Amino acid sequence: MHENTFRKTVAAAGLNPYLLEMANLREHCSWVHGDGKEAATTKAIDLIRMAVAKVARHEKLFPKQVSVTKRALVIGGGISGIQAALDMANASYKVVLVEREPTIGGRMAQLDKTFPTLDCSSCILTPKMVDVAQHPNITLLTSAEVKEVKGFVGNFEVSILQKARKVDHTKCTGCGICWQKCPEKAPSEFDMGLGKRPAVYIPFPQAVPPKPVIDTASCRYHKYLRFVEEKQEGKAPPQCRICEKLCPVGAIDWEQKDEIVTEKFGAIVVATGYKAFDPTIYTELGYGRHPDVITGLELERMMSASGPASGDVTRPSNGEHPKDVVFLTCVGSRDEQRGRTYCSKVCCMYIAKHAIILKEHYPDVQCYVFYMDVRAVSKDYEEFYKRAQESGAIYIRGKVSGIRQEEGRLVVRGEDTLLGEMVEIPADMVVLAIGMEHSPGSAELAQALKVSYDVNELFIEAHPKLRPVETMSDGVFVAGACVGPRDIPESVATGSAAAAKVAALFSQDFLTTDPMVAVIDQMKCGGCLLCTKVCPFKAIDTQVLRDGRTVAVVNESLCKGCGLCVAACRFGASNLRGFTQQQLLAEVTSLWQ
């Protein structure tokens, strides 16, 4: 952090800033040897001697300039990706928004209301979704995924897989005839499997784009094609093709195939969001075994007026309204035994929201909340938690050990740590406050982008305080819950912050590269190309010389100066500017004098 400050000072004095050498006596000496003053002083003298020996062999280095493609890619169409795309597009930059699902909106689109204001989620989200679809600077690619990323900041080349929708969206008008007449039904992913959708469908009425895709796994015609191709025995399923017969514009395209689209971008914003935790690993809670044990997201879809139950909350087992509802927090969060050590941040608040809304809709319902700690850390969150208590929700501090079924009801057994005794609560319904985890494919995407990720496959920012939306890969920014659990306000804020960083990047016509990169002496290069295998940034290419030899060549725009190629080179052909082998050797030999 401080090296840049000193380099600017050297440059202001008229010297080449890369002639600077720092002897770090603070972190490398005084801070770590505070109880050994004499030895620390001796080490400080050695550090200065080494710095002098190295700086005597410094050379002037000069950065290069590369052009910038002023076009941005946003990966993920949730609220943070939407916000980032709109902010960049409103700054007059072209944006391509890639979403793997058939519609944008992400998890926020599944919510009924948002805490702590209890405003309608769709009411505040869908206008932004429409803005994305109608903005002249935004190209929307749904049912698409990023497969490969090449290049460097200002000049990325990205391969995007556009999945076959079997519907030509350039012809489709979204009239709805196809999905209204489709006879085949399948569980709705958007409604968490609580409702059904046709094989040709849009995920929900406000979907953007409002044009359908065909689910080939459930489509009768594709079942028939698989029957024929696999030469299965028995009666063949009907060919159907009703959607094709009724489509007034001929948009159904059975021959449509997946295709790879290659685009160039100057910056990338990753906003891949999160996946809801799968609670089936908690066998003692009975999710998947007891029908009246549901997740918070499933309750959201029940509560939603546009959901499968039209806002009517009933027990899945018998269709009756529940009288006693027990909420369990921290399911998939803060559990060291199962490796889920982090807090998912939003669970305490959405359980309070559910308790409040249930009491408003059904005054005779009684809510119980088993909790470890209540974490209400943002604006108005503490007041919202107290509002849930005032509505009649009973909070029990403790952990549930098991759920069993007796006489058509559930019995929740857990410890009340405040009373110091075990309690059992009969319940009609149990709601699990499931946490957030990485979205599928996060590790593969991080590797393609050359971005670090942690043991939970969450993206790692460049600095958690000073560079919270940047990564160690220049030109790649992060927003929303792909870094860690975040609520809607934080997701929106980081989406705008990432857009601001991109706008600052695009305000320059040229980017200045760091000259402290690797360089390969082609006369010494033996052509083993081991350096290409160890380079984590794919910064080393190959070149065939006139004499027929194949040698390694460094792409200075991609190189980060890590030095791995220098250590790996058997022939001593690779060197690192600013840390050459001669300079490092001079540092070591200075200690012997």
Secondary structure, 3 states (H helix, E strand, C coil): CHHHHHHHHHHHCCCCHHHCCCCCCHHHHHCCCCCCHHHHHHHHHHHHHHHHHHHCCCCCCCCCEEECCCEEEEECCCHHHHHHHHHHHHCCCEEEEECCCCCCCHHHHHCCEECCCCEEHHHHHHHHHHHHHHCCCEEEECCEEEEEEEEECCEEEEEEEECCCCECCCCCCCCCHHHHHCCCEEECCCCCCCCEEECEECCCCCCCCCCCEECCCCCHHHHHHHHHHCCCCCCCCCCCCHHHHHCCCCCECCCCCCEEEEEEECEEEECCCEEECCHHHCHHHCECCECCEEEHHHHHHHHCCCCCCCCCCCCCCCCCCCCEEEEEEEECCCEHHHCECCCCCCHHHHHHHHHHHHHHHCCCCEEEEEECCCCCCCCCHHHHHHHHHHCCCEEEECCEEEEEEECCEEEEEEEECCCCEEEEEEECEEEEEECEEECCCHHHHHHHHCCCECCCCCECCCECCCECCECCCCCEEECHHHCCCCCHHHHHHHHHHHHHHHHHHHCCCEEECCCCCEEECCCCCCCCCHHHHHCCCCCEEEEECCCCCEEEEECCCCCCCCCHHHHHCCCCCEEECCCCHHHHHHHHHHCCC
